[in-house]
Amino acid sequence: MRLVRGAGEAGQASVELVALAPLVALVVLSAAQLLAAGAARELAGHAAEAAAVALLQDADPRAAARDAVPGWSRDRMSVAIAGRKVSVRLRPASPLPLLADLLEARAQADAGPESP
C-alpha cells in the first residue's frame, strides 16, 4: 500500500523554513546585541577602576582606562574625571548606531578622598 500526499502539502517544509528564517535571524542578532551590551558594561567597569587606580598612583587616568580595554572598544569610550571620581561611557558594537546609543554602558569609580 502506498500513501499519497495531498497536492497542497508538496513543499510545505520549504515554505515554513523560508517564513521562519527572518525570525531566527532576528533572535540570533538580538542575542548577539545583548551579549555585546553586557561585554561593554564589564569593560566600562574595568576601565573606570583602572583609571581610579591610576589617579592613586599619580598616573594618567585616561591612558589607564584606554589601556584596560581591547582595541575595538577604545574609539567607542569616553572618560570623564571630576576630582577623584572617574566616569566611563562605552558604546557597544552594533550595526545600528541608535541601538548602540540606547545600550551605552556607564561605570563610575572613586579613588577615595584627597590625601592631606
C-alpha positions in Angstrom: 0.0 0.0 0.0 1.3 3.4 -0.9 0.4 6.7 0.8 -0.3 9.5 -1.5 0.3 13.1 -0.3 -2.2 15.7 -0.9 -1.4 18.2 -3.6 -1.4 21.1 -1.1 1.4 19.6 1.1 4.2 19.5 -1.5 6.9 21.9 -0.5 5.3 22.8 2.8 8.5 22.4 4.8 10.4 24.7 2.4 7.7 27.4 2.8 7.9 27.1 6.6 11.7 27.3 6.6 11.6 30.4 4.4 9.0 32.0 6.6 10.9 31.3 9.8 14.3 32.3 8.6 13.9 36.1 9.3 12.6 35.3 12.8 15.5 33.1 13.6 18.0 35.7 12.2 16.3 38.4 14.4 16.6 36.2 17.5 20.3 35.5 16.8 21.1 39.2 16.2 19.2 40.2 19.3 21.1 37.7 21.5 24.4 38.9 20.0 23.5 42.5 20.7 22.6 41.7 24.3 26.0 39.9 24.7 27.8 42.9 23.2 26.0 45.3 25.6 27.0 43.0 28.6 30.6 43.0 27.4 30.6 46.8 27.1 29.2 47.0 30.7 32.0 44.9 32.0 34.7 46.7 30.0 33.4 50.1 31.2 33.7 48.9 34.8 37.3 47.7 34.3 38.3 50.9 32.6 36.8 53.0 35.4 38.6 51.0 38.1 41.9 51.2 36.1 41.5 55.0 35.9 40.9 55.3 39.6 44.0 53.2 40.4 46.0 55.5 38.0 44.7 58.5 40.0 46.0 57.0 43.2 49.4 56.4 41.6 49.6 59.9 40.1 49.5 58.4 36.5 47.3 59.4 33.6 43.8 58.1 34.3 42.6 58.4 30.7 45.5 56.4 29.4 45.0 53.8 32.0 41.3 53.5 31.1 42.1 53.1 27.4 44.8 50.5 28.2 42.3 48.5 30.2 40.0 47.7 27.3 40.6 45.9 23.9 41.4 47.9 20.8 38.0 47.7 19.2 36.4 49.5 22.1 38.8 52.4 22.6 37.2 54.5 19.9 33.8 53.9 21.5 34.8 55.0 25.0 34.7 58.4 26.7 36.3 59.1 30.1 35.4 62.0 32.4 37.3 62.9 35.5 35.9 65.1 38.3 38.3 65.4 41.2 38.9 61.8 42.3 35.9 60.4 40.6 36.1 58.7 37.2 33.1 58.1 34.8 33.4 55.9 31.8 30.9 55.6 29.0 31.2 52.8 26.4 29.0 52.2 23.4 28.7 48.5 22.4 29.4 47.3 18.9 26.2 47.4 16.9 25.0 47.5 13.3 22.6 50.3 14.3 24.1 53.4 15.8 20.8 54.4 17.5 20.7 51.0 19.2 24.3 51.4 20.4 23.4 54.7 21.9 20.5 53.2 23.8 22.6 50.3 25.2 25.5 52.5 26.2 27.3 51.3 29.3 28.3 53.6 32.1 30.5 53.0 35.1 32.0 55.1 37.8 34.9 54.6 40.2 36.1 56.7 43.1 39.8 57.0 44.0 38.8 58.0 47.6 39.2 61.2 49.5 42.1 63.6 48.8 45.1 62.9 50.9 46.1 65.6 53.4 
